[in-house]
Amino acid sequence: MSASFVVEAELRSDLGKGASRRLRHEEKFPAVVYGAGKEPQSLTVDHKKFLHNLENEAFYSHILTLNVGGDEQQVVLKDLQRHPAKIAVMHADFMRVSATEKLHMHVPLHFINADACPGAKEGGLVTHNMSDVEVACLPKDLPEFLEVDLSTLELDHSLHMSDITVPAGVEIVELSHGEGHDQPIAACHVTRGAQEDEEEEAEASPEAAAEGGEEPAAE
């Protein structure tokens, strides 16, 4: 993992809706950290700094260092509540990680070579069925993203979860459920508009008229 993130936080003893509102007036927001057999801790996090971290895609699928008054804990971001109308974080849940226990995390998919795939060269449009997948792995093996190579995608074909190359120690959770769970992740098809254009061109061509048995009008 190339990026490194530190989230600064303070312990919070003043709880309740009123206390949360006061925090937001101070450009802070409430959070909680739990897991790894330890007691949950209520926290206060700086809003501006946290928003800056959220701009980085890797932040959502990364082992973070949570610094609570000098006590550093390794965590992942498990839940995030945003304001429905404003660019604002209302609450965050962090989960402590253990080096010996597997994590279940959603990691983004990065699609490459879409323009080079055979289907696109034949006029097809590549579409993505999903933007991330859930993986299970030890914290040390957690990938920032999984790469999907579209270079072999044919027209009117799909790629599935089983076509994703995952690093050693990483498992795609959905595939562990057995047959019937190998979901499509990308496909290449001619768009409906392009199909209609081709049909109109074929109908308007002289060859199509001849094949249809039409005879030229007598002079």
Backbone hydrogen bonds, N-H to C=O, Kabsch-Sander energy under -0.5 kcal/mol:
donor,donor_aa,acceptor,acceptor_aa,energy
7,V,65,T,-3.0
8,E,6,V,-0.6
9,A,67,N,-2.7
10,E,44,T,-2.1
12,R,42,S,-2.8
15,L,13,S,-1.0
20,S,16,G,-1.9
21,R,17,K,-2.3
22,R,18,G,-2.0
23,L,19,A,-2.0
24,R,20,S,-2.0
25,H,21,R,-1.6
26,E,22,R,-1.0
26,E,23,L,-0.7
27,E,24,R,-1.5
28,K,23,L,-2.1
29,F,45,V,-2.0
31,A,43,L,-1.9
32,V,92,A,-1.9
33,V,41,Q,-2.0
34,Y,94,F,-1.8
35,G,38,K,-0.6
38,K,35,G,-1.5
41,Q,33,V,-2.4
43,L,31,A,-3.3
44,T,10,E,-2.2
45,V,29,F,-2.4
46,D,8,E,-0.7
47,H,27,E,-2.2
48,K,27,E,-0.6
50,F,46,D,-1.6
51,L,47,H,-2.5
52,H,48,K,-1.7
53,N,49,K,-1.6
54,L,50,F,-1.9
55,E,51,L,-0.7
55,E,52,H,-0.9
56,N,53,N,-1.9
57,E,55,E,-0.6
59,F,56,N,-1.7
60,Y,57,E,-1.3
61,S,58,A,-1.0
62,H,59,F,-0.7
64,L,62,H,-0.6
64,L,75,V,-3.4
65,T,5,F,-2.4
66,L,64,L,-0.7
66,L,73,Q,-3.3
67,N,7,V,-2.7
67,N,65,T,-0.7
68,V,66,L,-0.8
68,V,71,D,-2.6
69,G,9,A,-1.3
69,G,67,N,-0.9
71,D,68,V,-1.5
72,E,70,G,-0.9
73,Q,66,L,-2.3
75,V,64,L,-2.7
75,V,73,Q,-0.6
76,V,95,M,-1.8
78,K,76,V,-0.7
78,K,93,D,-2.4
79,D,93,D,-1.4
81,Q,91,H,-2.9
82,R,80,L,-0.6
83,H,88,A,-2.8
88,A,86,K,-1.7
90,M,81,Q,-3.6
91,H,81,Q,-1.5
92,A,30,P,-1.0
93,D,79,D,-2.7
94,F,32,V,-2.9
95,M,76,V,-2.6
96,R,34,Y,-3.3
97,V,74,Q,-2.4
101,E,98,S,-1.4
103,L,137,C,-4.0
105,M,103,L,-0.5
105,M,135,V,-2.2
107,V,105,M,-0.5
107,V,133,V,-2.8
109,L,131,S,-2.9
110,H,146,L,-2.8
111,F,109,L,-0.6
112,I,148,V,-2.7
117,C,113,N,-0.5
117,C,114,A,-0.9
119,G,153,L,-2.4
121,K,117,C,-1.7
122,E,118,P,-1.1
123,G,120,A,-1.7
124,G,119,G,-2.6
125,L,189,H,-3.3
127,T,187,A,-2.7
129,N,185,I,-2.3
130,M,185,I,-1.0
133,V,107,V,-2.1
135,V,105,M,-3.4
136,A,171,E,-2.5
137,C,103,L,-1.7
141,D,138,L,-1.8
142,L,138,L,-0.5
142,L,139,P,-1.2
146,L,108,P,-2.4
148,V,110,H,-3.1
149,D,147,E,-0.6
150,L,112,I,-2.7
150,L,148,V,-0.7
153,L,150,L,-2.0
156,D,188,C,-3.0
157,H,154,E,-1.4
157,H,188,C,-0.6
159,L,186,A,-2.7
161,M,183,Q,-1.9
163,D,160,H,-2.2
164,I,161,M,-1.8
165,T,147,E,-0.6
166,V,164,I,-0.7
170,V,167,P,-1.8
171,E,136,A,-2.0
173,V,134,E,-2.0
173,V,171,E,-0.7
175,L,172,I,-0.7
176,S,172,I,-0.8
176,S,173,V,-1.1
177,H,174,E,-1.3
178,G,175,L,-1.2
181,H,178,G,-1.3
183,Q,181,H,-1.8
185,I,159,L,-3.1
186,A,159,L,-1.5
187,A,127,T,-2.1
188,C,157,H,-1.9
189,H,125,L,-1.8
195,Q,191,T,-2.2
196,E,192,R,-2.4
197,D,193,G,-2.0
198,E,194,A,-2.1
199,E,195,Q,-2.2
200,E,196,E,-2.3
201,E,197,D,-2.4
202,A,198,E,-2.3
203,E,199,E,-2.3
204,A,200,E,-1.8
205,S,201,E,-0.8
205,S,202,A,-0.6
209,A,205,S,-1.6
210,A,206,P,-2.3
211,E,207,E,-2.3
212,G,208,A,-1.5
213,G,210,A,-1.5
214,E,209,A,-1.9
